[in-house]
Amino acid sequence: MLCRKKIDTNEMNNNCEDTPIDFRWMAYIGMNKLGFTYREVMHMYFGLWADMYEAYKVQYNFETGRGLYEMRKQEEISSLSVL
């Protein structure tokens, strides 16, 4: 169904295959790993859920790997530049 979280408006060709979403798995991860209720998870937008899951994966890797946090360099984008 959704092969990408965000749609690239410049690229109209879908080069990836659509796969169905497993809502039971999403609910499980949202409730047991992220700490939300079933109702909260089912009312979330997929993009928000995916962003929170990515943040959880970074935290999980830090806790299990016993590594140090590394600051990610974010590119500054000027509001005057054209994307």
Wavefront OBJ file of the C-alpha trace (Angstrom):
o trace
v 0.000 0.000 0.000
v 2.508 2.616 1.115
v 5.997 2.083 -0.162
v 7.303 5.426 1.071
v 6.426 7.615 4.000
v 6.661 10.846 2.042
v 5.944 11.284 -1.625
v 8.547 12.984 -3.778
v 6.612 15.409 -5.950
v 9.397 15.603 -8.531
v 9.422 11.863 -9.074
v 6.142 10.619 -10.451
v 7.385 7.129 -11.321
v 6.929 4.625 -8.529
v 10.004 2.419 -8.703
v 9.183 0.491 -5.556
v 6.606 -2.169 -4.974
v 3.652 -1.490 -2.728
v 3.396 -3.794 0.260
v 0.453 -4.112 2.617
v 0.795 -2.618 6.086
v 0.669 -5.007 9.031
v -1.462 -3.014 11.460
v -1.181 -5.657 14.187
v 2.621 -5.287 14.169
v 2.317 -1.490 14.177
v -0.040 -1.673 17.164
v 2.294 -4.083 18.990
v 5.354 -1.871 18.490
v 3.405 1.273 19.355
v 2.011 -0.200 22.563
v 4.889 -2.333 23.860
v 7.932 -0.445 22.631
v 6.759 3.163 22.281
v 4.350 3.158 25.238
v 1.153 4.370 23.579
v -2.313 2.957 24.039
v -3.993 0.978 21.260
v -6.328 3.849 20.538
v -3.466 6.363 20.304
v -1.534 4.150 17.911
v -4.522 3.572 15.650
v -5.225 7.323 15.463
v -1.621 8.241 14.564
v -0.581 9.251 11.103
v 1.797 6.724 9.586
v 4.513 9.359 9.141
v 4.447 10.239 12.845
v 4.548 6.574 13.819
v 7.466 5.913 11.467
v 9.416 8.918 12.803
v 8.898 7.775 16.387
v 9.923 4.223 15.502
v 13.139 5.501 13.887
v 13.904 7.465 17.073
v 13.210 4.328 19.135
v 15.627 2.293 16.993
v 18.411 4.838 17.593
v 17.760 4.741 21.353
v 17.609 0.940 21.391
v 20.922 0.657 19.535
v 22.489 3.064 22.018
v 21.232 1.095 25.022
v 22.185 -2.335 23.711
v 25.442 -1.308 22.068
v 26.558 0.756 25.046
v 27.884 3.310 22.613
v 28.170 7.039 22.783
v 25.762 9.455 21.271
v 27.050 11.070 18.134
v 25.517 14.346 17.123
v 24.082 14.184 13.662
v 25.061 16.994 11.373
v 21.978 18.596 9.929
v 22.306 20.619 6.812
v 21.050 24.125 7.229
v 18.646 25.077 4.499
v 18.113 28.729 3.831
v 14.523 29.856 3.554
v 15.562 31.881 0.505
v 16.968 28.933 -1.427
v 14.849 27.093 -3.948
v 14.495 23.382 -3.375
l 1 2 3 4 5 6 7 8 9 10 11 12 13 14 15 16 17 18 19 20 21 22 23 24 25 26 27 28 29 30 31 32 33 34 35 36 37 38 39 40 41 42 43 44 45 46 47 48 49 50 51 52 53 54 55 56 57 58 59 60 61 62 63 64 65 66 67 68 69 70 71 72 73 74 75 76 77 78 79 80 81 82 83
